[in-house]
Amino acid sequence: MGRIIAIVVVAWLVIGAIAAGQRGYYTQNGDANCAQFSDTAITIIAGPLNYVGVNPKVTCNVPQPSQ
């Protein structure tokens, strides 16, 4: 039973990684920021849900260093 669950989880994440690639998240130029990294990660975690209309986005508010 555990083997089947592991296969399903791996397949889920692979499908999510494919969806992130199709959205161009791996080919972004320049430095990655919090929002780009978070969008990529959440797209991978969402897996097959990306193909039924889910388009996860994350907004990050990173504190700026004090001057």
Secondary structure as the mmCIF struct_conf table of DSSP 4:
data_model
#
loop_
_struct_conf.conf_type_id
_struct_conf.id
_struct_conf.beg_label_comp_id
_struct_conf.beg_label_asym_id
_struct_conf.beg_label_seq_id
_struct_conf.end_label_comp_id
_struct_conf.end_label_asym_id
_struct_conf.end_label_seq_id
HELX_RH_AL_P HELX_RH_AL_P1 GLY A 2 GLN A 22
TURN_TY1_P TURN_TY1_P1 ARG A 23 TYR A 26
BEND BEND1 THR A 27 THR A 27
BEND BEND2 GLY A 30 GLY A 30
HELX_RH_AL_P HELX_RH_AL_P2 CYS A 34 ALA A 46
HELX_RH_3T_P HELX_RH_3T_P1 GLY A 47 VAL A 52
TURN_TY1_P TURN_TY1_P2 GLY A 53 GLY A 53
HELX_LH_PP_P HELX_LH_PP_P1 VAL A 62 SER A 66
#
